[in-house]
Amino acid sequence: MGCNIKLPFEQHYNKYLTKAVTFEHFFIRKTLLIKYSYAFIIMPGGFGTMDEFFETLTLIQTKTIAQFPIVIFEKTSMQTLW
């Protein structure tokens, strides 16, 4: 499931998506992502990714949401180990 935002310079959907939704405003996207998610998997991204990640951490810290797992992937080098 992909949640996209309508921007002046459109970003394209990931070709592996089976369902996609486009939002007009960032806050609606962020609210719905948190409300209907059971967990977050954070992949390397930009300012939007960090904004949503810290918003979720704030909601967990203030006990607004509970029992919400977060998995964080880091950027690694693409070397083959032999």
C-alpha atoms as an extended CHARMM CRD file, in Angstrom:
* protein
*
        82  EXT
         1         1  MET       CA              0.0000000000        0.0000000000        0.0000000000  PROA      1               0.0000000000
         2         2  GLY       CA              1.4710000000        3.3590000000       -0.9670000000  PROA      2               0.0000000000
         3         3  CYS       CA              0.4510000000        6.7800000000        0.3400000000  PROA      3               0.0000000000
         4         4  ASN       CA              1.6360000000        9.4970000000       -2.0190000000  PROA      4               0.0000000000
         5         5  ILE       CA              1.3670000000       13.2880000000       -1.7400000000  PROA      5               0.0000000000
         6         6  LYS       CA              0.4340000000       15.5970000000       -4.6030000000  PROA      6               0.0000000000
         7         7  LEU       CA              3.4430000000       17.8380000000       -5.2710000000  PROA      7               0.0000000000
         8         8  PRO       CA              4.3520000000       20.3610000000       -7.9950000000  PROA      8               0.0000000000
         9         9  PHE       CA              7.0440000000       17.9630000000       -9.2240000000  PROA      9               0.0000000000
        10        10  GLU       CA              5.2240000000       14.6700000000       -8.9750000000  PROA      10              0.0000000000
        11        11  GLN       CA              6.9850000000       11.6720000000       -7.5630000000  PROA      11              0.0000000000
        12        12  HSD       CA              6.0150000000        8.3720000000       -9.1260000000  PROA      12              0.0000000000
        13        13  TYR       CA              4.5290000000        5.3870000000       -7.3700000000  PROA      13              0.0000000000
        14        14  ASN       CA              6.7610000000        2.4410000000       -6.6220000000  PROA      14              0.0000000000
        15        15  LYS       CA              6.2610000000       -0.1820000000       -9.3530000000  PROA      15              0.0000000000
        16        16  TYR       CA              5.8050000000       -2.8990000000       -6.7050000000  PROA      16              0.0000000000
        17        17  LEU       CA              2.6650000000       -1.3490000000       -5.1670000000  PROA      17              0.0000000000
        18        18  THR       CA             -0.6340000000       -3.1530000000       -5.4000000000  PROA      18              0.0000000000
        19        19  LYS       CA             -2.6970000000       -0.2320000000       -4.0270000000  PROA      19              0.0000000000
        20        20  ALA       CA             -1.9610000000        3.4930000000       -3.9140000000  PROA      20              0.0000000000
        21        21  VAL       CA             -3.6560000000        6.6220000000       -2.5700000000  PROA      21              0.0000000000
        22        22  THR       CA             -2.7380000000       10.2510000000       -3.3280000000  PROA      22              0.0000000000
        23        23  PHE       CA             -3.3160000000       12.9910000000       -0.7330000000  PROA      23              0.0000000000
        24        24  GLU       CA             -3.5640000000       16.7570000000       -1.2100000000  PROA      24              0.0000000000
        25        25  HSD       CA             -2.0980000000       17.7250000000        2.2020000000  PROA      25              0.0000000000
        26        26  PHE       CA              0.7860000000       16.3630000000        4.2600000000  PROA      26              0.0000000000
        27        27  PHE       CA             -1.0720000000       16.3910000000        7.6030000000  PROA      27              0.0000000000
        28        28  ILE       CA             -3.9050000000       14.1800000000        6.2650000000  PROA      28              0.0000000000
        29        29  ARG       CA             -1.4050000000       11.6600000000        4.9420000000  PROA      29              0.0000000000
        30        30  LYS       CA              0.5130000000       11.6180000000        8.2170000000  PROA      30              0.0000000000
        31        31  THR       CA             -2.6330000000       11.2800000000       10.3320000000  PROA      31              0.0000000000
        32        32  LEU       CA             -4.0260000000        8.4080000000        8.2730000000  PROA      32              0.0000000000
        33        33  LEU       CA             -0.6670000000        6.6400000000        8.1410000000  PROA      33              0.0000000000
        34        34  ILE       CA             -0.4570000000        6.6050000000       11.9290000000  PROA      34              0.0000000000
        35        35  LYS       CA             -4.1480000000        5.8970000000       12.5640000000  PROA      35              0.0000000000
        36        36  TYR       CA             -4.3970000000        2.8190000000       10.3340000000  PROA      36              0.0000000000
        37        37  SER       CA             -0.9290000000        1.3370000000       10.8390000000  PROA      37              0.0000000000
        38        38  TYR       CA              0.0200000000       -1.5230000000       13.1190000000  PROA      38              0.0000000000
        39        39  ALA       CA              3.7500000000       -0.7920000000       12.8690000000  PROA      39              0.0000000000
        40        40  PHE       CA              6.2230000000        1.3840000000       10.9600000000  PROA      40              0.0000000000
        41        41  ILE       CA              9.1930000000        0.2620000000        8.9320000000  PROA      41              0.0000000000
        42        42  ILE       CA             11.4860000000        3.2640000000        8.4480000000  PROA      42              0.0000000000
        43        43  MET       CA             13.7180000000        3.1270000000        5.3820000000  PROA      43              0.0000000000
        44        44  PRO       CA             16.3770000000        5.6860000000        4.4210000000  PROA      44              0.0000000000
        45        45  GLY       CA             14.5670000000        8.7520000000        3.1200000000  PROA      45              0.0000000000
        46        46  GLY       CA             14.3830000000       12.5010000000        3.2630000000  PROA      46              0.0000000000
        47        47  PHE       CA             12.8600000000       15.1890000000        5.4520000000  PROA      47              0.0000000000
        48        48  GLY       CA              9.3280000000       13.7780000000        5.0840000000  PROA      48              0.0000000000
        49        49  THR       CA             10.4330000000       10.3770000000        6.3550000000  PROA      49              0.0000000000
        50        50  MET       CA             12.1390000000       11.9490000000        9.3700000000  PROA      50              0.0000000000
        51        51  ASP       CA              9.1050000000       14.1670000000       10.0580000000  PROA      51              0.0000000000
        52        52  GLU       CA              6.7530000000       11.1810000000       10.1360000000  PROA      52              0.0000000000
        53        53  PHE       CA              9.2170000000        9.1420000000       12.2010000000  PROA      53              0.0000000000
        54        54  PHE       CA              9.6200000000       11.8430000000       14.8760000000  PROA      54              0.0000000000
        55        55  GLU       CA              5.8710000000       12.5340000000       14.9160000000  PROA      55              0.0000000000
        56        56  THR       CA              5.2930000000        8.8550000000       15.6770000000  PROA      56              0.0000000000
        57        57  LEU       CA              7.9770000000        8.8430000000       18.3780000000  PROA      57              0.0000000000
        58        58  THR       CA              6.3320000000       11.8950000000       19.9750000000  PROA      58              0.0000000000
        59        59  LEU       CA              2.9420000000       10.1540000000       20.0110000000  PROA      59              0.0000000000
        60        60  ILE       CA              4.5040000000        7.0840000000       21.6420000000  PROA      60              0.0000000000
        61        61  GLN       CA              6.3910000000        9.1980000000       24.2040000000  PROA      61              0.0000000000
        62        62  THR       CA              3.2360000000       11.1170000000       25.1870000000  PROA      62              0.0000000000
        63        63  LYS       CA              1.3270000000        7.8040000000       25.3830000000  PROA      63              0.0000000000
        64        64  THR       CA             -1.1470000000        8.9350000000       22.7290000000  PROA      64              0.0000000000
        65        65  ILE       CA             -0.5070000000        5.6190000000       20.9590000000  PROA      65              0.0000000000
        66        66  ALA       CA              0.7820000000        2.4510000000       22.6060000000  PROA      66              0.0000000000
        67        67  GLN       CA              2.0380000000       -0.9530000000       21.4910000000  PROA      67              0.0000000000
        68        68  PHE       CA              3.3620000000        0.4670000000       18.2300000000  PROA      68              0.0000000000
        69        69  PRO       CA              6.4920000000       -1.2850000000       16.9310000000  PROA      69              0.0000000000
        70        70  ILE       CA              8.9990000000        0.6440000000       14.8230000000  PROA      70              0.0000000000
        71        71  VAL       CA             11.6740000000       -1.0800000000       12.7220000000  PROA      71              0.0000000000
        72        72  ILE       CA             14.5040000000        1.1310000000       11.4520000000  PROA      72              0.0000000000
        73        73  PHE       CA             16.6830000000        0.1420000000        8.5090000000  PROA      73              0.0000000000
        74        74  GLU       CA             19.9760000000        1.9090000000        8.0050000000  PROA      74              0.0000000000
        75        75  LYS       CA             21.7420000000        2.6950000000        4.7710000000  PROA      75              0.0000000000
        76        76  THR       CA             24.5010000000        0.1800000000        4.1630000000  PROA      76              0.0000000000
        77        77  SER       CA             27.1670000000       -0.1360000000        1.5220000000  PROA      77              0.0000000000
        78        78  MET       CA             26.4380000000       -2.3920000000       -1.4120000000  PROA      78              0.0000000000
        79        79  GLN       CA             29.6200000000       -4.4470000000       -1.1140000000  PROA      79              0.0000000000
        80        80  THR       CA             29.6210000000       -8.1950000000       -1.6020000000  PROA      80              0.0000000000
        81        81  LEU       CA             31.2420000000       -9.9870000000        1.3150000000  PROA      81              0.0000000000
        82        82  TRP       CA             33.2190000000      -13.1340000000        0.4470000000  PROA      82              0.0000000000
